[in-house]
Amino acid sequence: MLKLILVSFITILSSGFITSPANATGVEPETEECYRGEKLGSFKAAAQNTIGTTTLIGLWCFVGKTVTQAELLDGWAETSTPFWSVDYSQSDDKDSGIVDNEARIWQRFHFHLLVGTTWLNFTQTEIGCSRIIGRSSGDLIETDTRCSIY
Amino acid sequence: MLNILKSLTICLIVFGAGCSQNNTETSDNKLEDLSSGSKVDYQTWPLAQVGESVRECDDKYNTITSLFYVPSSTMAEQSGYGYSDNQINRMNNNNSRISNDLDCSKVAEKLSAFSKMKILLLKQDSTSEIYSNWSQCMSESGFSDISNPTERGFHLSRKMYPPLNGKMEPITKAIARAEEIKDYEIQMAQADLACQSTELAPVQDKLIADQVSLIESAPSDITDLLRN
C-alpha cells in the first residue's frame, strides 16, 4: 500500500504538472548560491620538519555579483609526529566576515611540543593560520595563511 | 489534482509518524539501560568547573572536542553530540552569526591552561590506559580509529567534510550529507555512553587521581586558573 502511494507521488512529481512560480511569470529571480571550500595546510616547525596538518572549512554565499555570507564551518588540526600535540582550545583565534565583497574566513592553529609527561616538558609552541577567500565571480576560491579578515 | 497531491502527502506523513514512533520506543528501552548503567558524574570531577566555564569558548566552532563533554542519554538519542545539527544550522544560517557576542579573550589564559592540561592527561599512564580500553570498546561497537575522547570531534569532522581537492561543493550537497551523518552520530554517541559506562565508570577514581595530581604539580599561576 505504502509502495503504491509512493509510486503515485513520484509519478505526479515527475510528470511536470507542478510548475515553479518563476516559470509561470517568465522571470527568473537571482538566486543565492552557496558553496563550501577548504584550506588544507601542512604545518612545519622552525626547522622545516612537518609536525601536522590543518583543515579549515568555510562557507560563502552570493547573489549575482554580491557576496552575502561568510561562515567558518569547522576547523581542525591533526598530528602523528612524535611528541607533538594539537591545542584546539584557543580563544578568539578564528573569524569570518565580508570585506571588499569577498568572504574571508580564517583560523589559527597551535601545536605544542611535549617531551615528557609534566608541565615543565612543554618546550615549544608553533602557531600558524589558514584562510579561505570566497568570491562571486572569477576564481571563486583562494587560500592563504593570513590571520585576519583584512 | 492538487487535492490528490495533498492527500498523498498527508498519507505519507501519517505512515512516517507510525514508523518513527516504533523506532522511538525501541531506542527508549535501550537508553534506559544505558543511563541506569552509567555511574560517571563528571560534574564532581576536579576540572568540571573550569571545563564548564570555558566550554562555550572551547566549543565556539566545534561542539564536541572537550574531553569532558558527555551527552545526556536523551540528547544522544535525538542528536548525538549535537555536531551535525550545529553544522546544519551553520550551513543554513541567514547571516546571523552563532555565538557572535561571546568575548572569549576574557578566558584566554584559562583556556590555554585547560588545553595544556588535556594534552598532559592523555600522557598519564592511568588515563592513557583507560582511554585505550574505551577506544577498543568503541571500535568493537563499529567506531574505529578514535583513540581517545578528544578524537570524537575530528572523527565526525572528517566524515562531514571529505577532501575537495581544490574544488568547491554546493552547500546543498553538504547539508544532505550532514543529514545522513546525523544518524551515524546518534549511534556513535549511544555507543560512547555504553563504553563510558563499562570502561570509565568502574575506574573513574584513577582518572580523577590523574587530574588532581596534574593540578597540584602545575606552576602556581596555572593551578590558580584551573582551580577557579
Interface residues (C-beta under 8 A of the other chain):
Chain A: L2 I5 L6 S8 F9 I12 F17 I18 E33 C34 Y35 R36 G37 E38 L40 T55 I57 L59 C61 T68 Q69 E71 L72 L73 D74 G75 W76 E78 S85 D87 Y88 S89 Q90 S91 D92 K94 S96 Q107 H112 L114 G116 T117 T118 W119 F122 L140 I141
Chain B: M1 I4 L5 L8 T9 C11 L12 F15 V54 C57 D58 K60 Y61 N62 T65 Q87 R90 M91 N93 N95 R97 D103 C104 S105 V107 A108 L111 S112 F114 S115 K116 K118 I119 L120 L122 K123 Q124 G153 F154 S157 M160 Y161 P163 L164 M168 E169 P170 I171 T172 A174 L214 S217 A218 P219 I222
